Protein backbone atom coordinates (compact mmCIF):
# COMPACT_ATOMS: atom_id res chain seq x y z
CA UNK A 1 0.00 0.00 0.00
CA UNK A 2 1.42 3.36 -1.06
CA UNK A 3 1.79 5.62 1.94
CA UNK A 4 1.98 9.33 1.16
CA UNK A 5 1.79 11.35 4.35
CA UNK A 6 0.88 15.00 4.11
CA UNK A 7 3.79 17.30 4.97
CA UNK A 8 1.95 19.97 6.96
CA UNK A 9 5.10 22.08 7.29
CA UNK A 10 5.77 22.39 3.53
CA UNK A 11 6.00 26.16 2.82
CA UNK A 12 5.27 25.58 -0.87
CA UNK A 13 1.73 24.32 -0.20
CA UNK A 14 -1.07 26.69 0.79
CA UNK A 15 -2.88 26.21 4.10
CA UNK A 16 -6.17 25.51 2.32
CA UNK A 17 -4.64 22.79 0.16
CA UNK A 18 -2.92 21.16 3.13
CA UNK A 19 -6.18 21.16 5.09
CA UNK A 20 -8.00 19.64 2.13
CA UNK A 21 -5.37 16.93 1.60
CA UNK A 22 -5.45 15.98 5.27
CA UNK A 23 -9.16 16.43 5.98
CA UNK A 24 -10.99 15.02 2.98
CA UNK A 25 -10.21 11.33 3.64
CA UNK A 26 -11.27 11.75 7.28
CA UNK A 27 -14.47 13.55 6.27
CA UNK A 28 -15.18 10.87 3.67
CA UNK A 29 -14.52 8.20 6.30
CA UNK A 30 -16.87 9.85 8.78
CA UNK A 31 -19.62 10.28 6.20
CA UNK A 32 -19.19 6.68 5.04
CA UNK A 33 -19.51 5.48 8.63
CA UNK A 34 -22.73 7.42 9.03
CA UNK A 35 -24.17 6.20 5.73
CA UNK A 36 -23.48 2.63 6.75
CA UNK A 37 -24.97 3.43 10.16
CA UNK A 38 -28.05 4.61 8.27
CA UNK A 39 -28.27 1.27 6.46
CA UNK A 40 -27.57 -0.62 9.68
CA UNK A 41 -30.24 1.29 11.58
CA UNK A 42 -32.75 0.95 8.74
CA UNK A 43 -32.23 -2.82 8.60
CA UNK A 44 -32.84 -3.18 12.32
CA UNK A 45 -35.61 -0.56 12.21
CA UNK A 46 -37.54 -2.70 9.73
CA UNK A 47 -37.97 -5.21 12.55
CA UNK A 48 -39.95 -2.67 14.62
CA UNK A 49 -39.59 -0.09 17.38
CA UNK A 50 -38.60 -2.66 20.01
CA UNK A 51 -35.64 -3.85 17.95
CA UNK A 52 -34.51 -0.25 17.47
CA UNK A 53 -34.90 0.44 21.19
CA UNK A 54 -32.81 -2.67 22.00
CA UNK A 55 -29.86 -1.05 20.25
CA UNK A 56 -30.70 2.53 21.26
CA UNK A 57 -30.61 1.73 24.97
CA UNK A 58 -26.94 0.73 24.67
CA UNK A 59 -25.79 3.53 22.38
CA UNK A 60 -24.84 6.10 25.03
CA UNK A 61 -22.93 3.46 27.03
CA UNK A 62 -21.00 2.31 23.96
CA UNK A 63 -20.25 5.94 23.06
CA UNK A 64 -18.86 6.41 26.56
CA UNK A 65 -16.48 3.47 26.15
CA UNK A 66 -15.40 4.60 22.67
CA UNK A 67 -14.92 8.14 23.93
CA UNK A 68 -12.52 7.03 26.65
CA UNK A 69 -10.63 4.99 24.03
CA UNK A 70 -10.39 8.08 21.82
CA UNK A 71 -9.07 10.12 24.73
CA UNK A 72 -6.32 7.58 25.40
CA UNK A 73 -5.40 7.53 21.71
CA UNK A 74 -5.32 11.33 21.72
CA UNK A 75 -2.74 11.37 24.52
CA UNK A 76 -0.32 9.30 22.46
CA UNK A 77 -1.27 10.74 19.05
CA UNK A 78 -0.73 14.42 19.91
CA UNK A 79 2.54 13.54 21.64
CA UNK A 80 3.71 11.69 18.52
CA UNK A 81 2.66 14.56 16.21
CA UNK A 82 4.65 17.05 18.31
CA UNK A 83 7.72 14.85 18.03
CA UNK A 84 7.30 14.63 14.26
CA UNK A 85 7.21 18.42 14.12
CA UNK A 86 10.35 18.55 16.26
CA UNK A 87 12.13 16.15 13.90
CA UNK A 88 12.46 13.27 16.42
CA UNK A 89 11.10 10.17 14.64
CA UNK A 90 12.71 7.58 16.93
CA UNK A 91 11.11 9.13 20.01
CA UNK A 92 7.79 9.28 18.13
CA UNK A 93 8.14 5.56 17.35
CA UNK A 94 8.70 4.87 21.04
CA UNK A 95 5.47 6.72 21.88
CA UNK A 96 3.55 4.50 19.45
CA UNK A 97 5.02 1.37 21.02
CA UNK A 98 3.97 2.53 24.48
CA UNK A 99 0.46 3.20 23.22
CA UNK A 100 0.20 -0.31 21.81
CA UNK A 101 1.13 -1.79 25.18
CA UNK A 102 -1.54 0.25 26.92
CA UNK A 103 -4.06 -0.71 24.23
CA UNK A 104 -3.40 -4.42 24.73
CA UNK A 105 -3.77 -4.34 28.50
CA UNK A 106 -6.81 -2.07 28.53
CA UNK A 107 -8.57 -3.93 25.69
CA UNK A 108 -8.35 -7.31 27.39
CA UNK A 109 -9.51 -5.89 30.72
CA UNK A 110 -12.44 -4.06 29.14
CA UNK A 111 -13.59 -7.15 27.26
CA UNK A 112 -13.74 -9.18 30.47
CA UNK A 113 -15.52 -6.43 32.43
CA UNK A 114 -18.24 -5.92 29.81
CA UNK A 115 -18.93 -9.64 29.49
CA UNK A 116 -19.53 -9.80 33.24
CA UNK A 117 -21.77 -6.71 33.32
CA UNK A 118 -23.68 -7.01 30.02
CA UNK A 119 -26.87 -8.46 31.53
CA UNK A 120 -27.25 -5.59 33.99
CA UNK A 121 -26.36 -2.55 31.85
CA UNK A 122 -29.58 -2.24 29.75
CA UNK A 123 -31.77 -2.51 32.85
CA UNK A 124 -29.63 0.07 34.65
CA UNK A 125 -30.07 2.38 31.65
CA UNK A 126 -33.86 2.18 32.03
CA UNK A 127 -34.72 -0.26 29.24
CA UNK A 128 -38.25 -1.65 29.17
CA UNK A 129 -38.55 -5.33 30.21
CA UNK A 130 -39.55 -6.34 26.67
CA UNK A 131 -36.18 -5.27 25.20
CA UNK A 132 -33.75 -6.30 27.95
CA UNK A 133 -32.83 -9.75 26.64
CA UNK A 134 -31.99 -8.56 23.12
CA UNK A 135 -30.28 -5.41 24.43
CA UNK A 136 -27.99 -7.45 26.72
CA UNK A 137 -27.15 -9.89 23.92
CA UNK A 138 -26.35 -7.00 21.56
CA UNK A 139 -24.03 -5.37 24.09
CA UNK A 140 -22.23 -8.63 24.89
CA UNK A 141 -21.59 -9.50 21.23
CA UNK A 142 -20.51 -6.02 20.10
CA UNK A 143 -18.19 -5.52 23.05
CA UNK A 144 -16.56 -8.93 22.59
CA UNK A 145 -14.50 -7.08 19.96
CA UNK A 146 -13.35 -4.40 22.45
CA UNK A 147 -9.66 -5.05 21.86
CA UNK A 148 -10.09 -4.70 18.11
CA UNK A 149 -12.27 -1.62 18.58
CA UNK A 150 -9.46 -0.10 20.60
CA UNK A 151 -7.05 -1.01 17.79
CA UNK A 152 -9.27 0.76 15.25
CA UNK A 153 -9.30 3.94 17.35
CA UNK A 154 -5.63 3.95 18.40
CA UNK A 155 -4.06 2.88 15.10
CA UNK A 156 -6.37 5.16 13.11
CA UNK A 157 -5.43 8.12 15.33
CA UNK A 158 -1.71 7.43 14.95
CA UNK A 159 -1.96 7.20 11.16
CA UNK A 160 -4.05 10.37 10.85
CA UNK A 161 -1.85 12.47 13.14
CA UNK A 162 1.20 11.28 11.19
CA UNK A 163 -0.40 12.68 8.03
CA UNK A 164 -1.88 9.48 6.58
CA UNK A 165 -5.66 9.82 6.46
CA UNK A 166 -6.09 7.60 3.40
CA UNK A 167 -5.18 4.24 4.97
CA UNK A 168 -7.92 4.49 7.66
CA UNK A 169 -10.35 5.51 4.92
CA UNK A 170 -9.51 2.46 2.80
CA UNK A 171 -10.02 0.00 5.64
CA UNK A 172 -13.14 1.83 6.76
CA UNK A 173 -14.66 1.28 3.32
CA UNK A 174 -13.87 -2.44 3.42
CA UNK A 175 -15.07 -2.75 7.01
CA UNK A 176 -18.39 -1.09 6.34
CA UNK A 177 -19.00 -3.23 3.27
CA UNK A 178 -18.42 -6.30 5.46
CA UNK A 179 -20.80 -4.90 8.08
CA UNK A 180 -23.61 -4.32 5.59
CA UNK A 181 -23.11 -7.75 4.03
CA UNK A 182 -23.14 -9.34 7.48
CA UNK A 183 -26.37 -7.53 8.34
CA UNK A 184 -27.97 -8.67 5.09
CA UNK A 185 -27.35 -12.33 5.84
CA UNK A 186 -27.47 -12.43 9.64
CA UNK A 187 -30.43 -10.21 10.59
CA UNK A 188 -33.18 -11.59 8.35
CA UNK A 189 -34.82 -14.96 7.76
CA UNK A 190 -34.31 -16.80 4.43
CA UNK A 191 -36.27 -14.89 1.80
CA UNK A 192 -36.84 -14.25 -1.88
CA UNK A 193 -35.36 -11.04 -3.28
CA UNK A 194 -36.66 -9.49 -6.50
CA UNK A 195 -34.15 -7.50 -8.59
CA UNK A 196 -34.85 -6.17 -12.10
CA UNK A 197 -37.49 -8.80 -12.85
CA UNK A 198 -35.46 -11.69 -11.47
CA UNK A 199 -36.09 -13.56 -8.24
CA UNK A 200 -33.34 -14.91 -5.99
CA UNK A 201 -33.59 -17.03 -2.88
CA UNK A 202 -31.29 -15.54 -0.22
CA UNK A 203 -30.09 -17.44 2.82
CA UNK A 204 -30.56 -15.71 6.16
CA UNK A 205 -29.68 -16.63 9.75
CA UNK A 206 -32.74 -14.83 11.14
CA UNK A 207 -30.81 -13.59 14.18
CA UNK A 208 -32.39 -10.12 14.30
CA UNK A 209 -30.72 -7.74 16.76
CA UNK A 210 -28.08 -10.33 17.63
CA UNK A 211 -27.24 -10.70 13.93
CA UNK A 212 -26.60 -6.95 13.66
CA UNK A 213 -24.29 -7.19 16.68
CA UNK A 214 -22.36 -10.12 15.22
CA UNK A 215 -21.88 -8.32 11.90
CA UNK A 216 -20.57 -5.23 13.72
CA UNK A 217 -18.16 -7.25 15.88
CA UNK A 218 -16.76 -9.19 12.91
CA UNK A 219 -16.27 -6.03 10.82
CA UNK A 220 -14.58 -4.28 13.76
CA UNK A 221 -12.19 -7.21 14.19
CA UNK A 222 -11.20 -7.02 10.54
CA UNK A 223 -10.57 -3.27 10.70
CA UNK A 224 -8.60 -3.51 13.93
CA UNK A 225 -6.28 -6.17 12.55
CA UNK A 226 -5.69 -4.35 9.25
CA UNK A 227 -4.92 -0.99 10.87
CA UNK A 228 -2.58 -2.64 13.36
CA UNK A 229 -0.82 -4.30 10.44
CA UNK A 230 -0.41 -0.87 8.81
CA UNK A 231 1.66 0.39 11.77
CA UNK A 232 4.08 -2.51 11.30
CA UNK A 233 4.25 -2.04 7.52
CA UNK A 234 7.42 -0.91 5.73
CA UNK A 235 5.27 1.74 4.03
CA UNK A 236 4.76 3.54 7.36
CA UNK A 237 7.69 5.98 7.95
CA UNK A 238 7.45 5.37 11.69
CA UNK A 239 7.27 1.60 11.24
CA UNK A 240 6.84 -0.12 14.59
CA UNK A 241 8.79 -3.26 15.47
CA UNK A 242 8.72 -5.59 18.44
CA UNK A 243 12.43 -5.02 18.96
CA UNK A 244 13.69 -2.61 21.55
CA UNK A 245 12.39 -1.56 24.94
CA UNK A 246 8.95 -3.02 25.73
CA UNK A 247 8.58 -1.95 29.36
CA UNK A 248 6.33 0.95 30.24
CA UNK A 249 7.96 4.40 30.03
CA UNK A 250 6.80 6.61 32.89
CA UNK A 251 7.57 9.92 31.14
CA UNK A 252 5.64 9.00 28.00
CA UNK A 253 2.72 7.64 30.01
CA UNK A 254 2.60 10.72 32.25
CA UNK A 255 2.53 13.06 29.27
CA UNK A 256 -0.11 10.92 27.56
CA UNK A 257 -2.15 11.21 30.75
CA UNK A 258 -1.57 14.97 30.82
CA UNK A 259 -2.95 15.26 27.28
CA UNK A 260 -5.59 12.54 27.35
CA UNK A 261 -7.07 12.67 30.85
CA UNK A 262 -9.05 15.91 30.32
CA UNK A 263 -10.44 14.44 27.08
CA UNK A 264 -11.41 11.29 28.99
CA UNK A 265 -13.09 13.39 31.69
CA UNK A 266 -14.87 15.32 28.95
CA UNK A 267 -16.17 12.09 27.46
CA UNK A 268 -17.26 10.86 30.90
CA UNK A 269 -19.14 14.09 31.50
CA UNK A 270 -20.71 14.00 28.03
CA UNK A 271 -21.60 10.33 28.02
CA UNK A 272 -22.87 10.27 31.58
CA UNK A 273 -25.18 13.09 30.55
CA UNK A 274 -26.22 11.15 27.45
CA UNK A 275 -26.89 8.08 29.58
CA UNK A 276 -29.10 10.20 31.82
CA UNK A 277 -30.83 11.54 28.70
CA UNK A 278 -31.46 7.98 27.57
CA UNK A 279 -33.01 7.14 30.94
CA UNK A 280 -35.15 10.28 30.89
CA UNK A 281 -36.35 9.70 27.32
CA UNK A 282 -36.90 5.97 27.96
CA UNK A 283 -39.34 7.04 30.67
CA UNK A 284 -41.44 8.75 28.00
CA UNK A 285 -42.14 5.46 26.19
CA UNK A 286 -40.67 3.15 23.55
CA UNK A 287 -41.81 5.32 20.62
CA UNK A 288 -40.13 8.40 22.11
CA UNK A 289 -36.90 6.49 22.75
CA UNK A 290 -36.89 5.10 19.19
CA UNK A 291 -37.58 8.58 17.72
CA UNK A 292 -34.87 10.18 19.88
CA UNK A 293 -32.31 7.56 18.81
CA UNK A 294 -33.22 7.64 15.12
CA UNK A 295 -33.33 11.44 14.90
CA UNK A 296 -29.92 11.68 16.55
CA UNK A 297 -28.63 9.06 14.11
CA UNK A 298 -30.04 11.04 11.17
CA UNK A 299 -28.54 14.27 12.52
CA UNK A 300 -25.10 12.73 12.89
CA UNK A 301 -24.27 13.05 9.18
CA UNK A 302 -24.47 16.85 9.49
CA UNK A 303 -21.49 17.07 11.84
CA UNK A 304 -19.18 14.63 10.07
CA UNK A 305 -17.40 17.45 8.17
CA UNK A 306 -16.79 19.14 11.52
CA UNK A 307 -15.23 16.03 13.04
CA UNK A 308 -13.06 15.48 9.96
CA UNK A 309 -11.80 19.05 10.15
CA UNK A 310 -11.26 18.70 13.91
CA UNK A 311 -8.96 15.72 13.32
CA UNK A 312 -7.08 17.71 10.68
CA UNK A 313 -6.86 20.73 13.01
CA UNK A 314 -5.39 18.62 15.83
CA UNK A 315 -2.65 17.20 13.61
CA UNK A 316 -1.92 20.53 11.91
CA UNK A 317 -1.74 22.55 15.11
CA UNK A 318 0.31 19.93 16.98
CA UNK A 319 2.92 19.61 14.25
CA UNK A 320 3.08 23.38 13.64
CA UNK A 321 3.59 24.19 17.30
CA UNK A 322 6.09 21.34 17.61
CA UNK A 323 8.06 23.02 14.81
CA UNK A 324 7.74 26.38 16.65
CA UNK A 325 5.54 27.96 13.96
CA UNK A 326 2.65 29.54 15.91
CA UNK A 327 1.56 31.77 13.01
CA UNK A 328 1.11 28.69 10.82
CA UNK A 329 -0.83 26.99 13.62
CA UNK A 330 -3.17 30.00 13.85
CA UNK A 331 -3.68 30.03 10.09
CA UNK A 332 -4.58 26.34 10.02
CA UNK A 333 -6.88 26.69 13.03
CA UNK A 334 -8.74 29.67 11.57
CA UNK A 335 -9.30 28.03 8.18
CA UNK A 336 -10.46 24.72 9.69
CA UNK A 337 -12.97 26.56 11.89
CA UNK A 338 -14.35 28.59 8.99
CA UNK A 339 -14.74 25.52 6.81
CA UNK A 340 -16.39 23.61 9.64
CA UNK A 341 -19.00 26.28 10.37
CA UNK A 342 -19.83 26.72 6.68
CA UNK A 343 -20.23 23.02 5.93
CA UNK A 344 -22.28 22.24 9.03
CA UNK A 345 -24.56 25.25 8.57
CA UNK A 346 -25.38 23.97 5.07
CA UNK A 347 -25.92 20.44 6.39
CA UNK A 348 -28.27 21.83 9.04
CA UNK A 349 -30.34 23.55 6.36
CA UNK A 350 -30.68 20.29 4.42
CA UNK A 351 -31.64 18.48 7.61
CA UNK A 352 -34.38 21.04 8.29
CA UNK A 353 -35.79 20.83 4.76
CA UNK A 354 -35.75 17.03 4.49
CA UNK A 355 -36.40 15.99 8.08
CA UNK A 356 -39.34 13.71 7.34
CA UNK A 357 -37.59 12.02 4.43
CA UNK A 358 -34.57 11.30 6.64
CA UNK A 359 -36.72 9.67 9.30
CA UNK A 360 -38.51 7.53 6.71
CA UNK A 361 -35.15 5.92 5.87
CA UNK A 362 -35.01 4.29 9.29
CA UNK A 363 -38.51 3.23 10.23
CA UNK A 364 -42.00 2.67 8.79
CA UNK A 365 -43.61 3.61 12.13
CA UNK A 366 -45.64 6.83 11.51
CA UNK A 367 -45.52 7.92 15.15
CA UNK A 368 -41.74 7.59 15.31
CA UNK A 369 -41.38 9.41 11.96
CA UNK A 370 -43.55 12.33 13.11
CA UNK A 371 -41.72 12.75 16.42
CA UNK A 372 -38.26 12.43 14.90
CA UNK A 373 -38.94 14.85 12.04
CA UNK A 374 -39.79 17.62 14.48
CA UNK A 375 -36.67 16.77 16.46
CA UNK A 376 -34.49 17.18 13.36
CA UNK A 377 -35.99 20.59 12.64
CA UNK A 378 -35.22 21.68 16.19
CA UNK A 379 -31.64 20.40 16.08
CA UNK A 380 -30.91 22.05 12.72
CA UNK A 381 -30.57 25.46 14.42
CA UNK A 382 -27.65 24.28 16.56
CA UNK A 383 -25.34 23.13 13.73
CA UNK A 384 -23.16 26.28 13.33
CA UNK A 385 -22.61 26.40 17.11
CA UNK A 386 -21.86 22.69 17.21
CA UNK A 387 -19.30 23.25 14.45
CA UNK A 388 -17.51 25.83 16.59
CA UNK A 389 -17.42 23.43 19.54
CA UNK A 390 -16.20 20.47 17.49
CA UNK A 391 -13.47 22.12 15.39
CA UNK A 392 -12.13 24.45 18.07
CA UNK A 393 -11.91 21.51 20.47
CA UNK A 394 -9.66 19.84 17.87
CA UNK A 395 -7.54 22.99 17.71
CA UNK A 396 -7.20 23.20 21.49
CA UNK A 397 -6.26 19.53 21.79
CA UNK A 398 -3.55 19.92 19.18
CA UNK A 399 -2.13 22.78 21.24
CA UNK A 400 -2.25 20.72 24.44
CA UNK A 401 -5.05 22.88 25.85
CA UNK A 402 -7.22 19.84 26.58
CA UNK A 403 -8.84 21.12 29.78
CA UNK A 404 -10.98 23.79 28.12
CA UNK A 405 -13.13 21.38 26.05
CA UNK A 406 -13.71 19.46 29.29
CA UNK A 407 -14.87 22.60 31.10
CA UNK A 408 -17.15 23.66 28.26
CA UNK A 409 -18.71 20.22 27.90
CA UNK A 410 -19.36 20.11 31.65
CA UNK A 411 -21.08 23.50 31.57
CA UNK A 412 -23.14 22.67 28.49
CA UNK A 413 -24.20 19.14 29.42
CA UNK A 414 -24.79 19.42 33.16
CA UNK A 415 -25.26 23.16 33.55
CA UNK A 416 -27.62 23.59 30.61
CA UNK A 417 -28.94 20.40 29.03
CA UNK A 418 -29.84 18.23 32.02
CA UNK A 419 -31.76 20.94 33.85
CA UNK A 420 -33.56 22.05 30.69
CA UNK A 421 -34.64 18.50 29.82
CA UNK A 422 -35.95 17.74 33.29
CA UNK A 423 -37.87 21.03 33.30
CA UNK A 424 -39.36 20.65 29.83
CA UNK A 425 -39.98 16.89 29.74
CA UNK A 426 -41.14 16.22 33.30
CA UNK A 427 -42.26 19.52 34.81
CA UNK A 428 -43.83 21.22 31.80
CA UNK A 429 -44.52 17.81 30.20
CA UNK A 430 -43.88 18.74 26.56
CA UNK A 431 -42.57 15.25 25.81
CA UNK A 432 -39.48 14.20 23.89
CA UNK A 433 -39.25 17.61 22.21
CA UNK A 434 -37.81 18.96 25.44
CA UNK A 435 -34.80 16.65 25.03
CA UNK A 436 -33.96 18.27 21.69
CA UNK A 437 -34.45 21.81 23.01
CA UNK A 438 -32.06 21.04 25.85
CA UNK A 439 -29.58 19.67 23.30
CA UNK A 440 -29.47 22.80 21.15
CA UNK A 441 -29.09 25.09 24.18
CA UNK A 442 -26.19 22.92 25.34
CA UNK A 443 -24.47 23.06 21.92
CA UNK A 444 -24.97 26.81 21.61
CA UNK A 445 -23.33 27.35 25.01
CA UNK A 446 -20.36 25.14 24.09
CA UNK A 447 -19.91 26.84 20.73
CA UNK A 448 -19.89 30.35 22.16
CA UNK A 449 -17.45 29.43 24.96
CA UNK A 450 -15.12 27.69 22.49
CA UNK A 451 -15.12 30.67 20.15
CA UNK A 452 -14.26 33.01 23.01
CA UNK A 453 -11.26 30.87 23.96
CA UNK A 454 -10.12 30.58 20.35
CA UNK A 455 -10.22 34.32 19.65
CA UNK A 456 -8.33 35.04 22.86
CA UNK A 457 -5.29 33.16 21.49
CA UNK A 458 -4.05 31.88 24.87
CA UNK A 459 -4.30 28.29 23.62
CA UNK A 460 -1.13 28.72 21.53
CA UNK A 461 0.91 28.89 24.71
CA UNK A 462 -0.59 25.76 26.27
CA UNK A 463 1.84 23.29 24.69
CA UNK A 464 4.40 23.23 27.51
CA UNK A 465 4.57 19.96 29.35
Buried (B, 14 or more C-beta within 10 A) or exposed (E): BEBEBBBBBEEEEEBEEBBBBBBBBBBBBBBBBBBBBBBBBBBBBBBBBBBBBBBBBBBBBBBBBBBBBBBBBBBBBBBBBBBBBBEBBEBBBBBBBBBBBBBEEBBEEBBEEBBEBBBEBBBEBBBBEEBBBBBBBBBBBBBBBBBBBBBBBBBBBBBBBBBBBBBBBBBBBEBBEBBBEBBBBBBBEEEEEEEEEEEEEEEBBBBBBBBBBBBBBBBBBBBBBBBBBBBEEEEBBBBBEEEEEEEEBEEBBEBBEBBBBBBBBBBBBBBBBBBBBBBBBBEBBBBBBBBBBBBBBBBBBBBBBBBBBBBBBBBBBBBBBBBEBBEBBBBBBBBBBEBBBEBBBBBBEBBBEBBBEBBBBBBEBEBBBBBBBBBBBBBBEBBBBBBBBBBBBBBBBBBBBBBBBBBBBBBBBBEBBBEBBBBBBEEEEEBBBBBBBBBBBBBBBBBBBBBEBBEEEEBBEBBEE
